Amino acid sequence: MQHSVIDWELAIQLAGNNREFAEDMFFRLVKELPNEVIAIKKEYDIYDFKALKMSLHKLHGALCYCGAPRLKMAVAAAEQALNNKKYIQMPTLLAQLELEANELTKQITSDNFRSILNESK
C-alpha cells in the first residue's frame, strides 16, 4: 500500500479533530526537523548509538502526533534496525529517513499545502 507524505485526515484525527492544532503540529515538526535529521546523521557518523537511539525515539514519538505516515515508517524502521543491532542497514535507512523528511518539509512549506489548509477552513 502506497502511503502519502501527508495524511491530513489522520493529522486532524490525531489532533483531537482540531484542524488548527493539527496544522500547528505540522509546522512545529517541520521547524525542528532539519536539526533533528542533522543530529541523527551526526550521531550515526560518530557511532554514538545511545544518542542515536534517543533521537530516533524522540522523533518517532513526535510523529505519533502528526499525519506523516511515510516519515513515521522510515523513522520506525531505523529505530527497529538500531534496536536489533542491524547496523549494516543503517546507512540505507537513514538515507530514506532524510529523503522523507525533505519531502515532508517541501510539501508543508509549499503553496499547495497552504491552499489545502485554507480550503479546509
VOPAGU-2260 file (C-alpha; in pm, 1 decimal, decimal comma):
REM VOPAGU-2260
SITE   aa  ch    i         X         Y         Z
SITE  MET   A    0       0,0       0,0       0,0
SITE  GLN   A    1     132,9     340,2    -101,5
SITE  HIS   A    2     117,8     597,7     178,1
SITE  SER   A    3     103,2     972,4     138,8
SITE  VAL   A    4     371,1    1204,0     266,7
SITE  ILE   A    5      91,0    1387,8     446,2
SITE  ASP   A    6    -232,3    1228,4     562,6
SITE  TRP   A    7    -440,3    1531,5     652,2
SITE  GLU   A    8    -737,1    1328,4     781,9
SITE  LEU   A    9    -507,3    1133,4    1013,6
SITE  ALA   A   10    -340,8    1456,3    1127,8
SITE  ILE   A   11    -675,8    1605,3    1225,8
SITE  GLN   A   12    -780,5    1283,3    1398,3
SITE  LEU   A   13    -454,1    1271,6    1595,4
SITE  ALA   A   14    -509,4    1633,9    1697,2
SITE  GLY   A   15    -845,1    1550,4    1854,6
SITE  ASN   A   16   -1033,8    1671,9    1546,4
SITE  ASN   A   17    -882,6    2017,1    1590,8
SITE  ARG   A   18    -769,9    2138,9    1248,5
SITE  GLU   A   19    -572,7    2435,4    1383,1
SITE  PHE   A   20    -385,3    2212,5    1628,4
SITE  ALA   A   21    -305,2    1964,0    1350,2
SITE  GLU   A   22    -168,2    2246,4    1136,0
SITE  ASP   A   23      37,8    2376,6    1427,1
SITE  MET   A   24     182,3    2030,4    1492,7
SITE  PHE   A   25     298,3    2002,0    1130,2
SITE  PHE   A   26     461,2    2344,0    1130,0
SITE  ARG   A   27     634,3    2275,2    1464,0
SITE  LEU   A   28     761,4    1944,2    1330,6
SITE  VAL   A   29     897,2    2099,7    1013,2
SITE  LYS   A   30    1062,8    2379,7    1207,1
SITE  GLU   A   31    1268,5    2131,8    1411,7
SITE  LEU   A   32    1303,6    1856,3    1152,1
SITE  PRO   A   33    1621,7    1977,6     976,2
SITE  ASN   A   34    1808,4    1997,8    1308,2
SITE  GLU   A   35    1678,1    1656,2    1413,2
SITE  VAL   A   36    1796,8    1498,1    1088,1
SITE  ILE   A   37    2139,6    1663,5    1120,6
SITE  ALA   A   38    2173,6    1535,3    1477,7
SITE  ILE   A   39    2068,8    1182,9    1377,9
SITE  LYS   A   40    2319,9    1172,1    1093,4
SITE  LYS   A   41    2598,2    1307,6    1314,9
SITE  GLU   A   42    2522,1    1058,2    1592,0
SITE  TYR   A   43    2544,0     775,6    1341,4
SITE  ASP   A   44    2865,5     912,8    1188,2
SITE  ILE   A   45    3039,2     919,8    1527,6
SITE  TYR   A   46    2889,2     585,0    1633,1
SITE  ASP   A   47    2702,2     736,3    1927,4
SITE  PHE   A   48    2433,3     470,9    1916,2
SITE  LYS   A   49    2294,6     562,1    2258,6
SITE  ALA   A   50    2226,4     921,0    2147,9
SITE  LEU   A   51    2104,9     797,8    1808,9
SITE  LYS   A   52    1856,4     566,0    1976,0
SITE  MET   A   53    1724,3     854,0    2187,9
SITE  SER   A   54    1698,3    1089,3    1888,6
SITE  LEU   A   55    1514,2     834,7    1675,1
SITE  HIS   A   56    1278,5     753,6    1961,4
SITE  LYS   A   57    1208,5    1123,9    2022,7
SITE  LEU   A   58    1134,8    1187,5    1654,7
SITE  HIS   A   59     920,0     874,6    1632,6
SITE  GLY   A   60     721,7     997,6    1933,2
SITE  ALA   A   61     669,1    1339,5    1776,4
SITE  LEU   A   62     547,8    1175,2    1456,4
SITE  CYS   A   63     279,0     993,4    1653,6
SITE  TYR   A   64     102,7    1331,3    1673,9
SITE  CYS   A   65     126,3    1417,7    1303,8
SITE  GLY   A   66     -18,7    1266,6     989,8
SITE  ALA   A   67     316,6    1191,3     827,0
SITE  PRO   A   68     296,9     815,3     765,1
SITE  ARG   A   69     595,8     776,4     533,1
SITE  LEU   A   70     835,2     963,1     760,4
SITE  LYS   A   71     698,5     780,0    1063,1
SITE  MET   A   72     759,0     444,2     891,5
SITE  ALA   A   73    1112,7     548,4     792,9
SITE  VAL   A   74    1195,7     651,3    1148,5
SITE  ALA   A   75    1038,6     335,0    1290,9
SITE  ALA   A   76    1242,7     118,3    1053,2
SITE  ALA   A   77    1568,7     291,7    1153,1
SITE  GLU   A   78    1478,3     267,5    1520,5
SITE  GLN   A   79    1398,8    -102,4    1488,5
SITE  ALA   A   80    1719,4    -180,0    1298,2
SITE  LEU   A   81    1922,2       3,5    1560,9
SITE  ASN   A   82    1745,1    -178,8    1844,4
SITE  ASN   A   83    1816,9    -510,3    1670,3
SITE  LYS   A   84    2182,3    -410,4    1613,4
SITE  LYS   A   85    2144,7    -431,4    1235,6
SITE  TYR   A   86    2399,0    -156,9    1183,8
SITE  ILE   A   87    2468,6    -254,5     823,9
SITE  GLN   A   88    2114,4    -139,6     733,4
SITE  MET   A   89    2150,4     199,3     897,1
SITE  PRO   A   90    2302,0     399,9     606,4
SITE  THR   A   91    2015,2     299,8     376,4
SITE  LEU   A   92    1751,1     355,3     642,9
SITE  LEU   A   93    1891,2     693,2     743,2
SITE  ALA   A   94    1906,8     799,7     378,3
SITE  GLN   A   95    1538,0     707,0     345,4
SITE  LEU   A   96    1459,8     896,5     665,4
SITE  GLU   A   97    1633,8    1206,4     528,8
SITE  LEU   A   98    1454,5    1173,5     195,3
SITE  GLU   A   99    1115,4    1150,8     365,4
SITE  ALA   A  100    1196,5    1440,6     598,6
SITE  ASN   A  101    1293,0    1656,7     300,0
SITE  GLU   A  102     976,0    1561,3     111,6
SITE  LEU   A  103     757,3    1639,3     413,0
SITE  THR   A  104     925,5    1975,6     459,8
SITE  LYS   A  105     886,5    2052,5      89,1
SITE  GLN   A  106     515,7    1969,5      91,6
SITE  ILE   A  107     433,1    2154,8     412,8
SITE  THR   A  108     612,9    2469,4     303,8
SITE  SER   A  109     457,7    2463,9     -43,3
SITE  ASP   A  110     183,7    2697,7    -156,5
SITE  ASN   A  111     -27,7    2391,7    -237,4
SITE  PHE   A  112     -29,1    2282,8     129,3
SITE  ARG   A  113    -129,9    2629,9     242,4
SITE  SER   A  114    -415,2    2634,5     -12,2
SITE  ILE   A  115    -535,7    2294,0     113,1
SITE  LEU   A  116    -536,4    2432,4     467,0
SITE  ASN   A  117    -734,3    2737,3     356,5
SITE  GLU   A  118    -986,8    2519,9     171,7
SITE  SER   A  119   -1045,6    2305,9     481,5
SITE  LYS   A  120   -1134,2    2606,7     699,8
